Amino acid sequence: MGKLTTHVLDTMHGGPAAGMSVELLRLGEAGPQSIKRITLNHDGRADAPLLEGAELKAGRYRLVFEVEAYFRGRGVVLPEPAFLGAVPLDFGIADTGSHYHVPLLASPWAYSTYRGS
């Protein structure tokens, strides 16, 4: 059974991005449709898969990571406007029987991602 998961590592502080808000959207012809909004747990992960089983459909998706709000909440002094605000990450799901893990490594100045396992 396929599923979609995520987690975020705070590379400025060297640990999980506990408390960061993340929104999942489905991208379609009618425009982006919000599916859910979560807050990452103490380990920087969602408490459950974002999508799983019949909920996981082939198509284009977007995760929006609230990087600026997270770092400001940690007391990091950022310029106004911050270099990174909300970080959108668009990706595709082709095989609904697979596990799609979409991690983000983030600081106030940079981010990277990959398809994890």
C-alpha positions as CSV (number, residue, x, y, z in Angstrom):
1,M,0.0,0.0,0.0
2,G,1.4,3.4,-1.0
3,K,1.8,6.4,1.2
4,L,3.2,9.9,1.3
5,T,5.3,11.1,4.3
6,T,7.5,14.1,5.1
7,H,9.9,15.4,7.7
8,V,12.0,18.5,8.1
9,L,15.5,18.9,9.5
10,D,16.6,22.3,10.8
11,T,20.2,22.6,9.6
12,M,20.8,25.8,11.4
13,H,20.2,24.2,14.8
14,G,21.2,20.7,13.9
15,G,17.9,18.9,14.7
16,P,14.3,18.2,13.8
17,A,12.1,21.2,12.9
18,A,9.5,20.4,15.6
19,G,6.5,22.7,15.4
20,M,6.8,23.7,11.7
21,S,3.5,24.0,9.8
22,V,3.2,22.2,6.5
23,E,0.3,22.3,4.0
24,L,-0.4,19.6,1.4
25,L,-2.1,20.6,-1.8
26,R,-3.2,18.6,-4.9
27,L,-2.4,20.4,-8.2
28,G,-5.0,20.1,-10.9
29,E,-6.6,21.9,-13.8
30,A,-8.8,23.9,-11.5
31,G,-5.7,25.1,-9.5
32,P,-4.2,24.0,-6.2
33,Q,-6.6,22.3,-3.8
34,S,-5.7,22.2,-0.1
35,I,-5.8,18.7,1.3
36,K,-4.5,19.1,4.8
37,R,-2.4,21.3,7.1
38,I,-0.2,19.7,9.8
39,T,2.2,20.7,12.5
40,L,5.4,18.6,12.7
41,N,6.0,16.6,15.9
42,H,9.0,16.6,18.2
43,D,10.9,14.5,15.6
44,G,10.1,17.0,12.8
45,R,7.7,14.5,11.2
46,A,4.0,14.2,10.6
47,D,2.3,11.9,13.2
48,A,0.8,9.8,10.4
49,P,1.1,9.6,6.6
50,L,-0.1,12.6,4.7
51,L,-1.9,10.3,2.3
52,E,-2.2,6.6,2.4
53,G,-4.1,3.8,0.5
54,A,-7.0,5.0,-1.6
55,E,-6.3,8.7,-0.6
56,L,-3.0,8.5,-2.6
57,K,-3.8,9.2,-6.2
58,A,-1.4,9.7,-9.1
59,G,-0.8,13.3,-10.0
60,R,1.0,16.5,-9.0
61,Y,1.2,17.7,-5.4
62,R,2.7,20.6,-3.5
63,L,4.0,20.7,0.1
64,V,4.3,24.2,1.5
65,F,6.8,24.4,4.4
66,E,6.4,27.5,6.7
67,V,10.1,28.1,7.1
68,E,10.1,31.8,8.0
69,A,7.4,31.4,10.7
70,Y,9.3,28.4,12.2
71,F,12.6,30.2,12.5
72,R,11.0,33.4,13.9
73,G,9.3,31.1,16.4
74,R,12.7,29.8,17.4
75,G,13.8,33.4,18.1
76,V,16.1,33.7,15.0
77,V,16.4,37.3,14.0
78,L,15.6,37.6,10.3
79,P,15.6,40.6,8.0
80,E,12.2,42.0,6.8
81,P,11.3,40.5,4.5
82,A,13.1,37.2,5.3
83,F,15.1,35.6,2.5
84,L,12.9,32.4,2.7
85,G,9.2,32.6,3.6
86,A,7.0,29.7,2.8
87,V,8.9,27.1,0.7
88,P,6.7,25.4,-1.9
89,L,7.8,22.0,-3.2
90,D,6.1,20.6,-6.2
91,F,6.4,16.9,-7.0
92,G,4.6,14.1,-8.8
93,I,3.3,10.7,-7.7
94,A,3.2,8.2,-10.5
95,D,3.0,4.8,-8.6
96,T,0.3,4.8,-6.0
97,G,1.6,1.5,-4.6
98,S,5.0,3.1,-3.6
99,H,6.1,5.0,-0.6
100,Y,6.9,8.7,-1.4
101,H,8.9,10.3,1.4
102,V,9.6,14.0,0.8
103,P,12.1,15.4,3.3
104,L,13.3,19.0,3.6
105,L,16.5,20.2,5.0
106,A,16.1,23.9,5.8
107,S,17.9,27.0,7.3
108,P,16.8,30.6,7.0
109,W,19.0,30.9,3.9
110,A,18.8,27.6,2.0
111,Y,16.9,24.4,1.6
112,S,17.3,21.1,-0.2
113,T,15.1,18.0,-0.8
114,Y,15.2,14.6,-2.3
115,R,13.0,11.5,-2.6
116,G,13.7,9.6,0.5
117,S,12.8,6.1,1.6
